[in-house]
Amino acid sequence: MQELFEEFSSISKTDWLEKIKKDLKGKSPTDFDWQVADGQAVTAFPHLDDMGGTLPHPIATGKNDWQICEGFQVGDAAKTNKMALKALEGGAEALRFNCTELPDFEALMRGIDPTIISMHWRPKKMEQPISLLRNFVEYAGANSDQISGTFCWQGKQALEILELAEQQLPNFNVLPVHGSAFYENDDKTADELRKMATAANDWFANLTTVGVSPERIAKQVFFTCFIGKNYFLQIAKLRAIRKFWLELQGKWGVENPQPAFIFAQFPITEQMPDANTNLIQATTQAMSAVIGGVDVLTVLPSDKTNDEAKPTDFSRRMARNVQHILKMESHFDWVADPAAGSYFIENLTQKLLEGMEI
């Protein structure tokens, strides 16, 4: 392959821009620059010279697999259980339960084997979120060390939750960086990433002061993200998070850095009144999430336009099928870091990454 490229003469960025100016009839290429934030501009005509003449290595190797997740607000445990079973029968690989109080685990988990899927818990407005995790551990019993998932909580029980997870749920991530809480819209992506960088660093800064090693912290941190509608920007955002996380671990002296674990979903606030429009937009949103490298993805049903809306079985099935098509027909899971080497996305990723410096 290298011999093939040697047959062609290289073109410098200066020469290339001159040719572009000629094609634009004298108009400056900078007129097409994209303003990301804080005066940062991304050129519409990236060149290898912008990356020092050498493309960066892919962020990851191997497959680009992710888990198809479906989320539920837990009210009546038995009714939620029926919907969860239907989701699993329809091809979901992960479940997320949002709980405002302790659920009846026997009713909620009936017929569900948590050792063959991943479980994601989100206690909402619970004064003692650790009680949800303790009760789940008690329900799981001897199988708790075989269950993977995340615990997306807020509060002041970090050390207790960390120690419980390490002892009983070693395959869980329990130190969340709430990126979804920082999301406003695509125009505020740089601010969103800065806040996420600060929150990730705070886990190290706060827990190391009470004797927790950076290695232990790195194994437990995970990121939540909302996926907006700007296709290339969302790909670059996720790649910037993954690169930042590796760099941050290096700064804290983590000897065996962990890849970023990213749980992604769509913001309800950006759903349109028309369900068909939402379904079409969900396809490109899911594509950007997968290409960017998420680990777990929830696609909103097209008729989930607000918190009170109750999706139909059909809209839930269509939301899952968006991911099935990407994985089973389009094989998006076959290539690690598929955006690597794209001059535009690499340049945009780097611009976003620069704004995350701690």
Buried (B, 14 or more C-beta within 10 A) or exposed (E): EEEEEEEEEEEEBEEBBEEBEEEEEEEEBEEEBBEBBEEBEBBEBBBBBBBEEEEBEBBBEEEBEBBBBBBBBBEEBEEBBEBBBBBBEBBBBBBBBBBEEBBBBEEBBBEBEBBEBBBBBBBBEBEBBBBBBBBBBEBBEEEBBBBBBBBBBBEEBBEBBBEBBBEBBEEBBBBBBBBBBBBEBBEBBBBBBBBBBBBBBEBBEEBBEEEBBBBBBBBBBBBBBBBBBBBBBBBBBBBBBBBBBBBBBEEBEBEEBBEBBBBBBBBEEBBEEEBEEBBBBBBBBBBBBBBBBBBBBBBBBBBBBEEEBEBBEEBBBBBBBBBBEBBEEEEBBEBBBBBBEBBBBBBBBBBBBEBBEB
